[in-house]
């Protein structure tokens, strides 16, 4: 038998991993051909319209407002020199450290009748306000929550474009007598359209993936319907059909993104890219400019964090308990295991794509990032359906081995980690691929010329140079796993909690003080990761 070459071994392993990634999603389509239940007819006739309408409203208005906050902030940060600009440049990313469901119950606690805002107005200023005016548990409130905690996706991508774009068009517009507002509307916005669309699409994906906010606010969407049909009715068939519809919704968003980004493209007319030169402004004007990003930072990070610290202090007698310690270890455990598996897989696939520069390798790279565009609830249903089928096939083996549990894999932590693996592989893969791009191919080709095979070249040459990307990828994946809620709620084993599920359960039971510590731990870990990834680069 012909011996496999080193490069072919990498290709074979990548092929098997790609099949593993695709199986749960393919299983959803297979399950669609099974007979529908009676519940599905009721959902289709009486509930589906609400799911679609509410999802569209949330996606549309969150997208619009996120563009407003993200693009305006990015423009001010890159265009002007003002007090606290360097701090606010990275601080505006920190709202991403707060999962929207944590922000939801925090702001509800602040604004409800017994919250800080209304009690202060009543007791100190003797001003009575209609509680309905500050009721955040509605579609409008959900749009506010999603916008203030997800706009950094638009801000980050657009700011990066503004910083790296050619300044020729901006300078030309200035010489033609255009003021700052005209330059922003007629020059900056049109040429940054692809960046804005890319950032907004990430916001939309997060909105469609979310379960915590809409469940807490009592809003009917696809994600809440998937949970209800599975947990409330035990109807996997209807849950699969809702998941397929949600996947269709996501693909419409992705196709729309490609269409909007592909219509017009901006490219510099010269190979020399000159970044924007920030405009010096007077102290008075600088303070006025600073107020906009500072206010967003306060609302999106400082206020909810301070409220959580206050609640944690109020429940300090129960601050450290065996339950919270066990929950923290559960979160860290599944996050670390999932991150390591994702890193290994991402490295194998990315290295294969680099070695085998052909159509198949391009397909590999697309499949590797597929999971992040699919909502967690959909992946969870796909994995659940696949693993239940697998357990049924293995029932004879379980009987022979005298194993009483016929759902051995379904009831284990393996299923949850497998779902994390599919969902967040894109994050690890993008980081590793970026690392390979920075390394280039010169050292790889030199090593191959000297007779080293692909595997030896990787471990001796590529891996040491890839370490910064590996660290960043590990941190980013670990944080996303710790924040993930819908996927964890569906697939976690019995009596297994993470910080995310514990915080959500406490908040759902109106025990928001007890939810504060778990929430703060998530924010702390996420904040450290964000600081590392945004400030670990070269200082400006």
DAWOCOR-V16072 format. One record per residue. RES is the residue in one small letter. PSI is psi as a letter, one per 40 degrees, with the letter a starting at -180 (999 if undefined). Layout:
res psi
RES PSI
RES PSI
This chain:
res psi
x h
x h
x h
x h
x i
x d
x d
x d
x d
x d
x d
x d
x d
x d
x d
x d
x d
x d
x d
x d
x d
x d
x d
x d
x d
x d
x d
x d
x d
x d
x d
x d
x e
x i
x h
x i
x i
x d
x d
x d
x d
x d
x d
x d
x d
x e
x d
x d
x d
x d
x d
x d
x d
x d
x d
x d
x d
x d
x d
x d
x d
x d
x d
x d
x d
x d
x d
x d
x d
x d
x d
x d
x d
x d
x d
x d
x d
x d
x d
x i
x h
x i
x i
x e
x d
x d
x d
x d
x d
x d
x d
x e
x e
x d
x d
x e
x e
x h
x i
x d
x d
x d
x d
x d
x d
x d
x d
x d
x d
x d
x e
x a
x d
x e
x i
x d
x d
x d
x d
x d
x d
x d
x d
x d
x e
x f
x h
x h
x i
x h
x d
x d
x d
x e
x h
x e
x g
x i
x d
x d
x d
x d
x d
x d
x d
x d
x d
x d
x e
x e
x d
x d
x d
x d
x d
x d
x d
x d
x d
x d
x d
x d
x d
x e
x i
x h
x e
x d
x d
x d
x d
x d
x d
x d
x d
x e
x e
x h
x i
x d
x d
x d
x d
x d
x d
x e
x d
x d
x d
x d
x e
x e
x d
x d
x d
x d
x d
x d
x d
x d
x d
x d
x d
x d
x d
x d
x d
x d
x d
x i
x d
x d
x d
x d
x d
x d
x e
x f
x h
x h
x a
x d
x d
x d
x d
x d
x d
x d
x d
x d
x d
x d
x e
x f
x g
x d
x d
x d
x d
x d
x d
x d
x d
x d
x d
x d
x d
x d
x d
x d
x d
x d
x d
x d
x d
x d
x d
x d
x d
x d
x d
x e
x d
x i
x h
x h
x i
x i
x e
x i
x e
x h
x h
x h
x i
x h
x h
x i
x h
x h
x i
x i
x d
x d
x d
x d
x d
x d
x d
x d
x d
x d
x d
x d
x d
x d
x d
x d
x d
x e
x d
x d
x d
x d
x d
x d
x d
x d
x d
x d
x d
x d
x d
x d
x f
x d
x d
x f
x d
x h
x i
x d
x d
x d
x d
x d
x d
x d
x d
x d
x d
x d
x d
x d
x d
x d
x d
x d
x d
x d
x d
x d
x d
x d
x d
x d
x d
x d
x d
x d
x d
x d
x d
x d
x d
x g
x g
x a
x d
x d
x d
x d
x d
x d
x d
x d
x d
x d
x e
x d
x d
x d
x e
x h
x i
x d
x d
x d
x d
x d
x d
x d
x d
x d
x d
x d
x d
x d
x d
x d
x d
x d
x d
x e
x d
x d
x d
x d
x d
x d
x e
x f
x h
x d
x h
x e
x f
x d
x d
x d
x e
x i
x e
x d
x d
x d
x d
x d
x d
x d
x d
x d
x d
x e
x d
x d
x d
x d
x d
x d
x d
x d
x d
x d
x d
x d
x d
x d
x d
x a
x e
x d
x d
x d
x d
x d
x d
x d
x d
x e
x e
x i
x i
x d
x d
x d
x d
x d
x d
x d
x d
x d
x d
x d
x e
x e
x d
x d
x d
x d
x d
x d
x d
x d
x d
x d
x d
x d
x d
x d
x d
x d
x d
x h
x d
x d
x d
x d
x d
x d
x e
x i
x i
x h
x f
x h
x i
x i
x d
x d
x d
x d
x d
x d
x d
x d
x d
x d
x e
x f
x g
x d
x d
x d
x e
x d
x d
x d
x d
x d
x d
x d
x d
x d
x d
x d
x d
x d
x d
x d
x d
x d
x d
x d
x e
x e
x a
x h
x i
x 999
